[in-house]
Amino acid sequence: MGDMGDIFRANDEFYKERRAKRAAKFEPVLKELGAEFKSEGVYMFGDYLLYPTKGFAMHKKTYKKMSLNKFIQERKGAAYAAGD
């Protein structure tokens, strides 16, 4: 599998770095909001499950998904959207 294997491994490393960057961005904000840590990579705020490594929030009963940026913006207000 030679060359293809190298491509797949490089892709895995790329996605691992991207997940780490997303988690570093979102986890402090979620803790500030008061989200409860449930398990590795999953937080809970009210009826929403928050996935900082994947970048989305999901309502636990209706399974409706939204961007984590949008979720935080709705909870925190315009200050987060402006980058403050």
mmCIF file of the N, C-alpha and C atoms, coordinates in Angstrom:
data_MODEL
# 
_entry.id   MODEL 
# 
loop_
_atom_site.group_PDB 
_atom_site.id 
_atom_site.type_symbol 
_atom_site.label_atom_id 
_atom_site.label_alt_id 
_atom_site.label_comp_id 
_atom_site.label_asym_id 
_atom_site.label_entity_id 
_atom_site.label_seq_id 
_atom_site.pdbx_PDB_ins_code 
_atom_site.Cartn_x 
_atom_site.Cartn_y 
_atom_site.Cartn_z 
_atom_site.occupancy 
_atom_site.B_iso_or_equiv 
_atom_site.pdbx_formal_charge 
_atom_site.auth_seq_id 
_atom_site.auth_comp_id 
_atom_site.auth_asym_id 
_atom_site.auth_atom_id 
_atom_site.pdbx_PDB_model_num 
ATOM 1   N N  . MET A 1 1  ? 0.825   -1.176 0.000  1.00 0.00 ? 1  MET A N  1 
ATOM 2   C CA . MET A 1 1  ? 0.000   0.000  0.000  1.00 0.00 ? 1  MET A CA 1 
ATOM 3   C C  . MET A 1 1  ? 0.878   1.251  0.000  1.00 0.00 ? 1  MET A C  1 
ATOM 4   N N  . GLY A 1 2  ? 2.087   1.187  0.341  1.00 0.00 ? 2  GLY A N  1 
ATOM 5   C CA . GLY A 1 2  ? 3.119   2.206  0.252  1.00 0.00 ? 2  GLY A CA 1 
ATOM 6   C C  . GLY A 1 2  ? 2.687   3.650  0.205  1.00 0.00 ? 2  GLY A C  1 
ATOM 7   N N  . ASP A 1 3  ? 2.568   4.216  -0.984 1.00 0.00 ? 3  ASP A N  1 
ATOM 8   C CA . ASP A 1 3  ? 2.284   5.636  -1.147 1.00 0.00 ? 3  ASP A CA 1 
ATOM 9   C C  . ASP A 1 3  ? 0.923   6.029  -0.571 1.00 0.00 ? 3  ASP A C  1 
ATOM 10  N N  . MET A 1 4  ? -0.074  5.221  -0.792 1.00 0.00 ? 4  MET A N  1 
ATOM 11  C CA . MET A 1 4  ? -1.409  5.532  -0.270 1.00 0.00 ? 4  MET A CA 1 
ATOM 12  C C  . MET A 1 4  ? -1.396  5.529  1.256  1.00 0.00 ? 4  MET A C  1 
ATOM 13  N N  . GLY A 1 5  ? -0.656  4.611  1.851  1.00 0.00 ? 5  GLY A N  1 
ATOM 14  C CA . GLY A 1 5  ? -0.561  4.559  3.308  1.00 0.00 ? 5  GLY A CA 1 
ATOM 15  C C  . GLY A 1 5  ? 0.022   5.845  3.864  1.00 0.00 ? 5  GLY A C  1 
ATOM 16  N N  . ASP A 1 6  ? 1.036   6.383  3.190  1.00 0.00 ? 6  ASP A N  1 
ATOM 17  C CA . ASP A 1 6  ? 1.633   7.649  3.621  1.00 0.00 ? 6  ASP A CA 1 
ATOM 18  C C  . ASP A 1 6  ? 0.624   8.788  3.543  1.00 0.00 ? 6  ASP A C  1 
ATOM 19  N N  . ILE A 1 7  ? -0.182  8.782  2.512  1.00 0.00 ? 7  ILE A N  1 
ATOM 20  C CA . ILE A 1 7  ? -1.210  9.814  2.346  1.00 0.00 ? 7  ILE A CA 1 
ATOM 21  C C  . ILE A 1 7  ? -2.240  9.722  3.469  1.00 0.00 ? 7  ILE A C  1 
ATOM 22  N N  . PHE A 1 8  ? -2.690  8.512  3.778  1.00 0.00 ? 8  PHE A N  1 
ATOM 23  C CA . PHE A 1 8  ? -3.676  8.334  4.831  1.00 0.00 ? 8  PHE A CA 1 
ATOM 24  C C  . PHE A 1 8  ? -3.124  8.741  6.196  1.00 0.00 ? 8  PHE A C  1 
ATOM 25  N N  . ARG A 1 9  ? -1.874  8.396  6.481  1.00 0.00 ? 9  ARG A N  1 
ATOM 26  C CA . ARG A 1 9  ? -1.258  8.779  7.756  1.00 0.00 ? 9  ARG A CA 1 
ATOM 27  C C  . ARG A 1 9  ? -1.111  10.296 7.863  1.00 0.00 ? 9  ARG A C  1 
ATOM 28  N N  . ALA A 1 10 ? -0.720  10.944 6.779  1.00 0.00 ? 10 ALA A N  1 
ATOM 29  C CA . ALA A 1 10 ? -0.600  12.406 6.777  1.00 0.00 ? 10 ALA A CA 1 
ATOM 30  C C  . ALA A 1 10 ? -1.961  13.053 7.000  1.00 0.00 ? 10 ALA A C  1 
ATOM 31  N N  . ASN A 1 11 ? -2.994  12.497 6.393  1.00 0.00 ? 11 ASN A N  1 
ATOM 32  C CA . ASN A 1 11 ? -4.353  13.002 6.572  1.00 0.00 ? 11 ASN A CA 1 
ATOM 33  C C  . ASN A 1 11 ? -4.805  12.850 8.023  1.00 0.00 ? 11 ASN A C  1 
ATOM 34  N N  . ASP A 1 12 ? -4.491  11.709 8.640  1.00 0.00 ? 12 ASP A N  1 
ATOM 35  C CA . ASP A 1 12 ? -4.834  11.489 10.042 1.00 0.00 ? 12 ASP A CA 1 
ATOM 36  C C  . ASP A 1 12 ? -4.166  12.528 10.938 1.00 0.00 ? 12 ASP A C  1 
ATOM 37  N N  . GLU A 1 13 ? -2.906  12.822 10.680 1.00 0.00 ? 13 GLU A N  1 
ATOM 38  C CA . GLU A 1 13 ? -2.190  13.818 11.475 1.00 0.00 ? 13 GLU A CA 1 
ATOM 39  C C  . GLU A 1 13 ? -2.799  15.207 11.296 1.00 0.00 ? 13 GLU A C  1 
ATOM 40  N N  . PHE A 1 14 ? -3.197  15.525 10.074 1.00 0.00 ? 14 PHE A N  1 
ATOM 41  C CA . PHE A 1 14 ? -3.826  16.811 9.794  1.00 0.00 ? 14 PHE A CA 1 
ATOM 42  C C  . PHE A 1 14 ? -5.117  16.961 10.597 1.00 0.00 ? 14 PHE A C  1 
ATOM 43  N N  . TYR A 1 15 ? -5.960  15.927 10.588 1.00 0.00 ? 15 TYR A N  1 
ATOM 44  C CA . TYR A 1 15 ? -7.221  15.984 11.311 1.00 0.00 ? 15 TYR A CA 1 
ATOM 45  C C  . TYR A 1 15 ? -6.992  16.022 12.819 1.00 0.00 ? 15 TYR A C  1 
ATOM 46  N N  . LYS A 1 16 ? -5.983  15.336 13.317 1.00 0.00 ? 16 LYS A N  1 
ATOM 47  C CA . LYS A 1 16 ? -5.665  15.348 14.736 1.00 0.00 ? 16 LYS A CA 1 
ATOM 48  C C  . LYS A 1 16 ? -5.273  16.761 15.179 1.00 0.00 ? 16 LYS A C  1 
ATOM 49  N N  . GLU A 1 17 ? -4.470  17.438 14.388 1.00 0.00 ? 17 GLU A N  1 
ATOM 50  C CA . GLU A 1 17 ? -4.078  18.811 14.702 1.00 0.00 ? 17 GLU A CA 1 
ATOM 51  C C  . GLU A 1 17 ? -5.283  19.747 14.677 1.00 0.00 ? 17 GLU A C  1 
ATOM 52  N N  . ARG A 1 18 ? -6.152  19.555 13.706 1.00 0.00 ? 18 ARG A N  1 
ATOM 53  C CA . ARG A 1 18 ? -7.335  20.400 13.574 1.00 0.00 ? 18 ARG A CA 1 
ATOM 54  C C  . ARG A 1 18 ? -8.268  20.223 14.779 1.00 0.00 ? 18 ARG A C  1 
ATOM 55  N N  . ARG A 1 19 ? -8.448  18.978 15.228 1.00 0.00 ? 19 ARG A N  1 
ATOM 56  C CA . ARG A 1 19 ? -9.281  18.723 16.400 1.00 0.00 ? 19 ARG A CA 1 
ATOM 57  C C  . ARG A 1 19 ? -8.684  19.374 17.645 1.00 0.00 ? 19 ARG A C  1 
ATOM 58  N N  . ALA A 1 20 ? -7.364  19.293 17.791 1.00 0.00 ? 20 ALA A N  1 
ATOM 59  C CA . ALA A 1 20 ? -6.694  19.890 18.956 1.00 0.00 ? 20 ALA A CA 1 
ATOM 60  C C  . ALA A 1 20 ? -6.853  21.408 18.961 1.00 0.00 ? 20 ALA A C  1 
ATOM 61  N N  . LYS A 1 21 ? -6.741  22.041 17.794 1.00 0.00 ? 21 LYS A N  1 
ATOM 62  C CA . LYS A 1 21 ? -6.920  23.495 17.710 1.00 0.00 ? 21 LYS A CA 1 
ATOM 63  C C  . LYS A 1 21 ? -8.346  23.892 18.082 1.00 0.00 ? 21 LYS A C  1 
ATOM 64  N N  . ARG A 1 22 ? -9.319  23.134 17.581 1.00 0.00 ? 22 ARG A N  1 
ATOM 65  C CA . ARG A 1 22 ? -10.714 23.426 17.881 1.00 0.00 ? 22 ARG A CA 1 
ATOM 66  C C  . ARG A 1 22 ? -10.988 23.283 19.383 1.00 0.00 ? 22 ARG A C  1 
ATOM 67  N N  . ALA A 1 23 ? -10.460 22.208 19.976 1.00 0.00 ? 23 ALA A N  1 
ATOM 68  C CA . ALA A 1 23 ? -10.663 21.987 21.409 1.00 0.00 ? 23 ALA A CA 1 
ATOM 69  C C  . ALA A 1 23 ? -10.018 23.108 22.218 1.00 0.00 ? 23 ALA A C  1 
ATOM 70  N N  . ALA A 1 24 ? -8.825  23.534 21.835 1.00 0.00 ? 24 ALA A N  1 
ATOM 71  C CA . ALA A 1 24 ? -8.145  24.619 22.550 1.00 0.00 ? 24 ALA A CA 1 
ATOM 72  C C  . ALA A 1 24 ? -8.925  25.923 22.452 1.00 0.00 ? 24 ALA A C  1 
ATOM 73  N N  . LYS A 1 25 ? -9.638  26.111 21.366 1.00 0.00 ? 25 LYS A N  1 
ATOM 74  C CA . LYS A 1 25 ? -10.428 27.327 21.169 1.00 0.00 ? 25 LYS A CA 1 
ATOM 75  C C  . LYS A 1 25 ? -11.716 27.292 21.991 1.00 0.00 ? 25 LYS A C  1 
ATOM 76  N N  . PHE A 1 26 ? -12.422 26.173 21.976 1.00 0.00 ? 26 PHE A N  1 
ATOM 77  C CA . PHE A 1 26 ? -13.751 26.106 22.557 1.00 0.00 ? 26 PHE A CA 1 
ATOM 78  C C  . PHE A 1 26 ? -13.794 25.706 24.033 1.00 0.00 ? 26 PHE A C  1 
ATOM 79  N N  . GLU A 1 27 ? -12.923 24.833 24.502 1.00 0.00 ? 27 GLU A N  1 
ATOM 80  C CA . GLU A 1 27 ? -13.026 24.328 25.869 1.00 0.00 ? 27 GLU A CA 1 
ATOM 81  C C  . GLU A 1 27 ? -12.975 25.420 26.935 1.00 0.00 ? 27 GLU A C  1 
ATOM 82  N N  . PRO A 1 28 ? -12.062 26.414 26.859 1.00 0.00 ? 28 PRO A N  1 
ATOM 83  C CA . PRO A 1 28 ? -12.084 27.464 27.883 1.00 0.00 ? 28 PRO A CA 1 
ATOM 84  C C  . PRO A 1 28 ? -13.388 28.272 27.886 1.00 0.00 ? 28 PRO A C  1 
ATOM 85  N N  . VAL A 1 29 ? -13.943 28.497 26.717 1.00 0.00 ? 29 VAL A N  1 
ATOM 86  C CA . VAL A 1 29 ? -15.192 29.261 26.618 1.00 0.00 ? 29 VAL A CA 1 
ATOM 87  C C  . VAL A 1 29 ? -16.345 28.458 27.218 1.00 0.00 ? 29 VAL A C  1 
ATOM 88  N N  . LEU A 1 30 ? -16.362 27.157 26.966 1.00 0.00 ? 30 LEU A N  1 
ATOM 89  C CA . LEU A 1 30 ? -17.419 26.309 27.518 1.00 0.00 ? 30 LEU A CA 1 
ATOM 90  C C  . LEU A 1 30 ? -17.332 26.245 29.037 1.00 0.00 ? 30 LEU A C  1 
ATOM 91  N N  . LYS A 1 31 ? -16.118 26.162 29.563 1.00 0.00 ? 31 LYS A N  1 
ATOM 92  C CA . LYS A 1 31 ? -15.950 26.147 31.018 1.00 0.00 ? 31 LYS A CA 1 
ATOM 93  C C  . LYS A 1 31 ? -16.406 27.466 31.622 1.00 0.00 ? 31 LYS A C  1 
ATOM 94  N N  . GLU A 1 32 ? -16.128 28.562 30.924 1.00 0.00 ? 32 GLU A N  1 
ATOM 95  C CA . GLU A 1 32 ? -16.540 29.891 31.379 1.00 0.00 ? 32 GLU A CA 1 
ATOM 96  C C  . GLU A 1 32 ? -18.063 30.010 31.417 1.00 0.00 ? 32 GLU A C  1 
ATOM 97  N N  . LEU A 1 33 ? -18.738 29.401 30.436 1.00 0.00 ? 33 LEU A N  1 
ATOM 98  C CA . LEU A 1 33 ? -20.202 29.423 30.403 1.00 0.00 ? 33 LEU A CA 1 
ATOM 99  C C  . LEU A 1 33 ? -20.815 28.573 31.514 1.00 0.00 ? 33 LEU A C  1 
ATOM 100 N N  . GLY A 1 34 ? -20.050 27.616 32.014 1.00 0.00 ? 34 GLY A N  1 
ATOM 101 C CA . GLY A 1 34 ? -20.558 26.731 33.053 1.00 0.00 ? 34 GLY A CA 1 
ATOM 102 C C  . GLY A 1 34 ? -20.985 25.375 32.535 1.00 0.00 ? 34 GLY A C  1 
ATOM 103 N N  . ALA A 1 35 ? -20.484 24.983 31.385 1.00 0.00 ? 35 ALA A N  1 
ATOM 104 C CA . ALA A 1 35 ? -20.810 23.668 30.829 1.00 0.00 ? 35 ALA A CA 1 
ATOM 105 C C  . ALA A 1 35 ? -20.174 22.582 31.693 1.00 0.00 ? 35 ALA A C  1 
ATOM 106 N N  . GLU A 1 36 ? -20.888 21.493 31.860 1.00 0.00 ? 36 GLU A N  1 
ATOM 107 C CA . GLU A 1 36 ? -20.450 20.379 32.691 1.00 0.00 ? 36 GLU A CA 1 
ATOM 108 C C  . GLU A 1 36 ? -19.697 19.350 31.837 1.00 0.00 ? 36 GLU A C  1 
ATOM 109 N N  . PHE A 1 37 ? -18.512 18.952 32.302 1.00 0.00 ? 37 PHE A N  1 
ATOM 110 C CA . PHE A 1 37 ? -17.706 17.949 31.601 1.00 0.00 ? 37 PHE A CA 1 
ATOM 111 C C  . PHE A 1 37 ? -18.365 16.586 31.795 1.00 0.00 ? 37 PHE A C  1 
ATOM 112 N N  . LYS A 1 38 ? -18.658 15.880 30.701 1.00 0.00 ? 38 LYS A N  1 
ATOM 113 C CA . LYS A 1 38 ? -19.292 14.563 30.779 1.00 0.00 ? 38 LYS A CA 1 
ATOM 114 C C  . LYS A 1 38 ? -18.305 13.436 30.530 1.00 0.00 ? 38 LYS A C  1 
ATOM 115 N N  . SER A 1 39 ? -17.570 13.518 29.440 1.00 0.00 ? 39 SER A N  1 
ATOM 116 C CA . SER A 1 39 ? -16.558 12.515 29.123 1.00 0.00 ? 39 SER A CA 1 
ATOM 117 C C  . SER A 1 39 ? -15.539 13.164 28.193 1.00 0.00 ? 39 SER A C  1 
ATOM 118 N N  . GLU A 1 40 ? -14.564 12.412 27.766 1.00 0.00 ? 40 GLU A N  1 
ATOM 119 C CA . GLU A 1 40 ? -13.514 12.962 26.917 1.00 0.00 ? 40 GLU A CA 1 
ATOM 120 C C  . GLU A 1 40 ? -14.111 13.577 25.655 1.00 0.00 ? 40 GLU A C  1 
ATOM 121 N N  . GLY A 1 41 ? -14.001 14.908 25.539 1.00 0.00 ? 41 GLY A N  1 
ATOM 122 C CA . GLY A 1 41 ? -14.466 15.597 24.347 1.00 0.00 ? 41 GLY A CA 1 
ATOM 123 C C  . GLY A 1 41 ? -15.947 15.904 24.317 1.00 0.00 ? 41 GLY A C  1 
ATOM 124 N N  . VAL A 1 42 ? -16.661 15.721 25.441 1.00 0.00 ? 42 VAL A N  1 
ATOM 125 C CA . VAL A 1 42 ? -18.106 16.003 25.471 1.00 0.00 ? 42 VAL A CA 1 
ATOM 126 C C  . VAL A 1 42 ? -18.431 16.814 26.723 1.00 0.00 ? 42 VAL A C  1 
ATOM 127 N N  . TYR A 1 43 ? -19.153 17.915 26.515 1.00 0.00 ? 43 TYR A N  1 
ATOM 128 C CA . TYR A 1 43 ? -19.634 18.747 27.609 1.00 0.00 ? 43 TYR A CA 1 
ATOM 129 C C  . TYR A 1 43 ? -21.147 18.819 27.501 1.00 0.00 ? 43 TYR A C  1 
ATOM 130 N N  . MET A 1 44 ? -21.784 19.206 28.612 1.00 0.00 ? 44 MET A N  1 
ATOM 131 C CA . MET A 1 44 ? -23.238 19.335 28.608 1.00 0.00 ? 44 MET A CA 1 
ATOM 132 C C  . MET A 1 44 ? -23.617 20.684 29.204 1.00 0.00 ? 44 MET A C  1 
ATOM 133 N N  . PHE A 1 45 ? -24.521 21.363 28.514 1.00 0.00 ? 45 PHE A N  1 
ATOM 134 C CA . PHE A 1 45 ? -25.040 22.644 28.988 1.00 0.00 ? 45 PHE A CA 1 
ATOM 135 C C  . PHE A 1 45 ? -26.540 22.609 28.788 1.00 0.00 ? 45 PHE A C  1 
ATOM 136 N N  . GLY A 1 46 ? -27.284 22.519 29.874 1.00 0.00 ? 46 GLY A N  1 
ATOM 137 C CA . GLY A 1 46 ? -28.735 22.395 29.775 1.00 0.00 ? 46 GLY A CA 1 
ATOM 138 C C  . GLY A 1 46 ? -29.094 21.101 29.065 1.00 0.00 ? 46 GLY A C  1 
ATOM 139 N N  . ASP A 1 47 ? -29.869 21.200 28.005 1.00 0.00 ? 47 ASP A N  1 
ATOM 140 C CA . ASP A 1 47 ? -30.267 20.021 27.227 1.00 0.00 ? 47 ASP A CA 1 
ATOM 141 C C  . ASP A 1 47 ? -29.357 19.779 26.025 1.00 0.00 ? 47 ASP A C  1 
ATOM 142 N N  . TYR A 1 48 ? -28.236 20.477 25.951 1.00 0.00 ? 48 TYR A N  1 
ATOM 143 C CA . TYR A 1 48 ? -27.342 20.364 24.800 1.00 0.00 ? 48 TYR A CA 1 
ATOM 144 C C  . TYR A 1 48 ? -26.065 19.603 25.142 1.00 0.00 ? 48 TYR A C  1 
ATOM 145 N N  . LEU A 1 49 ? -25.691 18.726 24.255 1.00 0.00 ? 49 LEU A N  1 
ATOM 146 C CA . LEU A 1 49 ? -24.388 18.069 24.307 1.00 0.00 ? 49 LEU A CA 1 
ATOM 147 C C  . LEU A 1 49 ? -23.455 18.864 23.413 1.00 0.00 ? 49 LEU A C  1 
ATOM 148 N N  . LEU A 1 50 ? -22.293 19.221 23.930 1.00 0.00 ? 50 LEU A N  1 
ATOM 149 C CA . LEU A 1 50 ? -21.350 20.078 23.210 1.00 0.00 ? 50 LEU A CA 1 
ATOM 150 C C  . LEU A 1 50 ? -20.101 19.275 22.873 1.00 0.00 ? 50 LEU A C  1 
ATOM 151 N N  . TYR A 1 51 ? -19.691 19.347 21.630 1.00 0.00 ? 51 TYR A N  1 
ATOM 152 C CA . TYR A 1 51 ? -18.526 18.612 21.147 1.00 0.00 ? 51 TYR A CA 1 
ATOM 153 C C  . TYR A 1 51 ? -17.478 19.606 20.649 1.00 0.00 ? 51 TYR A C  1 
ATOM 154 N N  . PRO A 1 52 ? -16.564 20.046 21.525 1.00 0.00 ? 52 PRO A N  1 
ATOM 155 C CA . PRO A 1 52 ? -15.587 21.060 21.115 1.00 0.00 ? 52 PRO A CA 1 
ATOM 156 C C  . PRO A 1 52 ? -14.592 20.564 20.062 1.00 0.00 ? 52 PRO A C  1 
ATOM 157 N N  . THR A 1 53 ? -14.270 19.291 20.038 1.00 0.00 ? 53 THR A N  1 
ATOM 158 C CA . THR A 1 53 ? -13.320 18.802 19.037 1.00 0.00 ? 53 THR A CA 1 
ATOM 159 C C  . THR A 1 53 ? -13.954 18.710 17.653 1.00 0.00 ? 53 THR A C  1 
ATOM 160 N N  . LYS A 1 54 ? -15.273 18.577 17.604 1.00 0.00 ? 54 LYS A N  1 
ATOM 161 C CA . LYS A 1 54 ? -15.962 18.490 16.313 1.00 0.00 ? 54 LYS A CA 1 
ATOM 162 C C  . LYS A 1 54 ? -16.602 19.809 15.913 1.00 0.00 ? 54 LYS A C  1 
ATOM 163 N N  . GLY A 1 55 ? -16.820 20.700 16.889 1.00 0.00 ? 55 GLY A N  1 
ATOM 164 C CA . GLY A 1 55 ? -17.318 22.032 16.588 1.00 0.00 ? 55 GLY A CA 1 
ATOM 165 C C  . GLY A 1 55 ? -18.821 22.147 16.441 1.00 0.00 ? 55 GLY A C  1 
ATOM 166 N N  . PHE A 1 56 ? -19.595 21.289 17.123 1.00 0.00 ? 56 PHE A N  1 
ATOM 167 C CA . PHE A 1 56 ? -21.039 21.441 17.051 1.00 0.00 ? 56 PHE A CA 1 
ATOM 168 C C  . PHE A 1 56 ? -21.694 21.139 18.388 1.00 0.00 ? 56 PHE A C  1 
ATOM 169 N N  . ALA A 1 57 ? -22.929 21.617 18.533 1.00 0.00 ? 57 ALA A N  1 
ATOM 170 C CA . ALA A 1 57 ? -23.762 21.357 19.697 1.00 0.00 ? 57 ALA A CA 1 
ATOM 171 C C  . ALA A 1 57 ? -24.999 20.612 19.219 1.00 0.00 ? 57 ALA A C  1 
ATOM 172 N N  . MET A 1 58 ? -25.478 19.673 20.042 1.00 0.00 ? 58 MET A N  1 
ATOM 173 C CA . MET A 1 58 ? -26.633 18.873 19.648 1.00 0.00 ? 58 MET A CA 1 
ATOM 174 C C  . MET A 1 58 ? -27.616 18.801 20.812 1.00 0.00 ? 58 MET A C  1 
ATOM 175 N N  . HIS A 1 59 ? -28.884 19.077 20.521 1.00 0.00 ? 59 HIS A N  1 
ATOM 176 C CA . HIS A 1 59 ? -29.922 18.931 21.537 1.00 0.00 ? 59 HIS A CA 1 
ATOM 177 C C  . HIS A 1 59 ? -30.096 17.445 21.803 1.00 0.00 ? 59 HIS A C  1 
ATOM 178 N N  . LYS A 1 60 ? -30.072 17.058 23.074 1.00 0.00 ? 60 LYS A N  1 
ATOM 179 C CA . LYS A 1 60 ? -30.050 15.624 23.377 1.00 0.00 ? 60 LYS A CA 1 
ATOM 180 C C  . LYS A 1 60 ? -31.386 14.916 23.157 1.00 0.00 ? 60 LYS A C  1 
ATOM 181 N N  . LYS A 1 61 ? -32.470 15.654 23.061 1.00 0.00 ? 61 LYS A N  1 
ATOM 182 C CA . LYS A 1 61 ? -33.768 15.013 22.848 1.00 0.00 ? 61 LYS A CA 1 
ATOM 183 C C  . LYS A 1 61 ? -34.220 15.052 21.394 1.00 0.00 ? 61 LYS A C  1 
ATOM 184 N N  . THR A 1 62 ? -33.949 16.161 20.711 1.00 0.00 ? 62 THR A N  1 
ATOM 185 C CA . THR A 1 62 ? -34.402 16.293 19.331 1.00 0.00 ? 62 THR A CA 1 
ATOM 186 C C  . THR A 1 62 ? -33.296 16.004 18.321 1.00 0.00 ? 62 THR A C  1 
ATOM 187 N N  . TYR A 1 63 ? -32.063 15.878 18.790 1.00 0.00 ? 63 TYR A N  1 
ATOM 188 C CA . TYR A 1 63 ? -30.884 15.617 17.950 1.00 0.00 ? 63 TYR A CA 1 
ATOM 189 C C  . TYR A 1 63 ? -30.626 16.731 16.937 1.00 0.00 ? 63 TYR A C  1 
ATOM 190 N N  . LYS A 1 64 ? -31.200 17.899 17.183 1.00 0.00 ? 64 LYS A N  1 
ATOM 191 C CA . LYS A 1 64 ? -30.986 19.038 16.297 1.00 0.00 ? 64 LYS A CA 1 
ATOM 192 C C  . LYS A 1 64 ? -29.589 19.604 16.548 1.00 0.00 ? 64 LYS A C  1 
ATOM 193 N N  . LYS A 1 65 ? -28.832 19.812 15.467 1.00 0.00 ? 65 LYS A N  1 
ATOM 194 C CA . LYS A 1 65 ? -27.450 20.269 15.589 1.00 0.00 ? 65 LYS A CA 1 
ATOM 195 C C  . LYS A 1 65 ? -27.316 21.730 15.193 1.00 0.00 ? 65 LYS A C  1 
ATOM 196 N N  . MET A 1 66 ? -26.323 22.385 15.798 1.00 0.00 ? 66 MET A N  1 
ATOM 197 C CA . MET A 1 66 ? -25.969 23.745 15.413 1.00 0.00 ? 66 MET A CA 1 
ATOM 198 C C  . MET A 1 66 ? -24.478 23.919 15.632 1.00 0.00 ? 66 MET A C  1 
ATOM 199 N N  . SER A 1 67 ? -23.923 24.894 14.986 1.00 0.00 ? 67 SER A N  1 
ATOM 200 C CA . SER A 1 67 ? -22.510 25.215 15.121 1.00 0.00 ? 67 SER A CA 1 
ATOM 201 C C  . SER A 1 67 ? -22.218 25.624 16.566 1.00 0.00 ? 67 SER A C  1 
ATOM 202 N N  . LEU A 1 68 ? -21.054 25.247 17.063 1.00 0.00 ? 68 LEU A N  1 
ATOM 203 C CA . LEU A 1 68 ? -20.674 25.633 18.410 1.00 0.00 ? 68 LEU A CA 1 
ATOM 204 C C  . LEU A 1 68 ? -20.463 27.140 18.502 1.00 0.00 ? 68 LEU A C  1 
ATOM 205 N N  . ASN A 1 69 ? -20.004 27.764 17.429 1.00 0.00 ? 69 ASN A N  1 
ATOM 206 C CA . ASN A 1 69 ? -19.885 29.223 17.403 1.00 0.00 ? 69 ASN A CA 1 
ATOM 207 C C  . ASN A 1 69 ? -21.250 29.884 17.607 1.00 0.00 ? 69 ASN A C  1 
ATOM 208 N N  . LYS A 1 70 ? -22.256 29.389 16.905 1.00 0.00 ? 70 LYS A N  1 
ATOM 209 C CA . LYS A 1 70 ? -23.605 29.943 17.013 1.00 0.00 ? 70 LYS A CA 1 
ATOM 210 C C  . LYS A 1 70 ? -24.168 29.702 18.412 1.00 0.00 ? 70 LYS A C  1 
ATOM 211 N N  . PHE A 1 71 ? -23.942 28.517 18.955 1.00 0.00 ? 71 PHE A N  1 
ATOM 212 C CA . PHE A 1 71 ? -24.421 28.181 20.295 1.00 0.00 ? 71 PHE A CA 1 
ATOM 213 C C  . PHE A 1 71 ? -23.823 29.127 21.334 1.00 0.00 ? 71 PHE A C  1 
ATOM 214 N N  . ILE A 1 72 ? -22.514 29.336 21.275 1.00 0.00 ? 72 ILE A N  1 
ATOM 215 C CA . ILE A 1 72 ? -21.836 30.209 22.235 1.00 0.00 ? 72 ILE A CA 1 
ATOM 216 C C  . ILE A 1 72 ? -22.283 31.650 22.045 1.00 0.00 ? 72 ILE A C  1 
ATOM 217 N N  . GLN A 1 73 ? -22.437 32.052 20.812 1.00 0.00 ? 73 GLN A N  1 
ATOM 218 C CA . GLN A 1 73 ? -22.872 33.425 20.529 1.00 0.00 ? 73 GLN A CA 1 
ATOM 219 C C  . GLN A 1 73 ? -24.256 33.681 21.117 1.00 0.00 ? 73 GLN A C  1 
ATOM 220 N N  . GLU A 1 74 ? -25.158 32.718 21.014 1.00 0.00 ? 74 GLU A N  1 
ATOM 221 C CA . GLU A 1 74 ? -26.498 32.880 21.573 1.00 0.00 ? 74 GLU A CA 1 
ATOM 222 C C  . GLU A 1 74 ? -26.461 32.954 23.091 1.00 0.00 ? 74 GLU A C  1 
ATOM 223 N N  . ARG A 1 75 ? -25.558 32.200 23.713 1.00 0.00 ? 75 ARG A N  1 
ATOM 224 C CA . ARG A 1 75 ? -25.488 32.159 25.175 1.00 0.00 ? 75 ARG A CA 1 
ATOM 225 C C  . ARG A 1 75 ? -24.678 33.321 25.750 1.00 0.00 ? 75 ARG A C  1 
ATOM 226 N N  . LYS A 1 76 ? -23.640 33.722 25.047 1.00 0.00 ? 76 LYS A N  1 
ATOM 227 C CA . LYS A 1 76 ? -22.717 34.713 25.578 1.00 0.00 ? 76 LYS A CA 1 
ATOM 228 C C  . LYS A 1 76 ? -22.985 36.117 25.043 1.00 0.00 ? 76 LYS A C  1 
ATOM 229 N N  . GLY A 1 77 ? -23.577 36.212 23.886 1.00 0.00 ? 77 GLY A N  1 
ATOM 230 C CA . GLY A 1 77 ? -23.910 37.508 23.336 1.00 0.00 ? 77 GLY A CA 1 
ATOM 231 C C  . GLY A 1 77 ? -22.950 37.948 22.248 1.00 0.00 ? 77 GLY A C  1 
ATOM 232 N N  . ALA A 1 78 ? -23.073 39.173 21.857 1.00 0.00 ? 78 ALA A N  1 
ATOM 233 C CA . ALA A 1 78 ? -22.309 39.712 20.739 1.00 0.00 ? 78 ALA A CA 1 
ATOM 234 C C  . ALA A 1 78 ? -20.831 39.895 21.064 1.00 0.00 ? 78 ALA A C  1 
ATOM 235 N N  . ALA A 1 79 ? -20.453 39.912 22.347 1.00 0.00 ? 79 ALA A N  1 
ATOM 236 C CA . ALA A 1 79 ? -19.051 40.102 22.714 1.00 0.00 ? 79 ALA A CA 1 
ATOM 237 C C  . ALA A 1 79 ? -18.188 38.976 22.161 1.00 0.00 ? 79 ALA A C  1 
ATOM 238 N N  . TYR A 1 80 ? -18.695 37.743 22.187 1.00 0.00 ? 80 TYR A N  1 
ATOM 239 C CA . TYR A 1 80 ? -17.930 36.614 21.648 1.00 0.00 ? 80 TYR A CA 1 
ATOM 240 C C  . TYR A 1 80 ? -17.809 36.717 20.139 1.00 0.00 ? 80 TYR A C  1 
ATOM 241 N N  . ALA A 1 81 ? -18.866 37.150 19.481 1.00 0.00 ? 81 ALA A N  1 
ATOM 242 C CA . ALA A 1 81 ? -18.858 37.248 18.021 1.00 0.00 ? 81 ALA A CA 1 
ATOM 243 C C  . ALA A 1 81 ? -17.838 38.279 17.567 1.00 0.00 ? 81 ALA A C  1 
ATOM 244 N N  . ALA A 1 82 ? -17.629 39.325 18.363 1.00 0.00 ? 82 ALA A N  1 
ATOM 245 C CA . ALA A 1 82 ? -16.667 40.368 17.998 1.00 0.00 ? 82 ALA A CA 1 
ATOM 246 C C  . ALA A 1 82 ? -15.227 39.948 18.289 1.00 0.00 ? 82 ALA A C  1 
ATOM 247 N N  . GLY A 1 83 ? -15.074 38.829 18.992 1.00 0.00 ? 83 GLY A N  1 
ATOM 248 C CA . GLY A 1 83 ? -13.735 38.329 19.283 1.00 0.00 ? 83 GLY A CA 1 
ATOM 249 C C  . GLY A 1 83 ? -13.202 38.753 20.637 1.00 0.00 ? 83 GLY A C  1 
ATOM 250 N N  . ASP A 1 84 ? -14.040 39.336 21.483 1.00 0.00 ? 84 ASP A N  1 
ATOM 251 C CA . ASP A 1 84 ? -13.616 39.782 22.823 1.00 0.00 ? 84 ASP A CA 1 
ATOM 252 C C  . ASP A 1 84 ? -13.630 38.634 23.809 1.00 0.00 ? 84 ASP A C  1 
# 
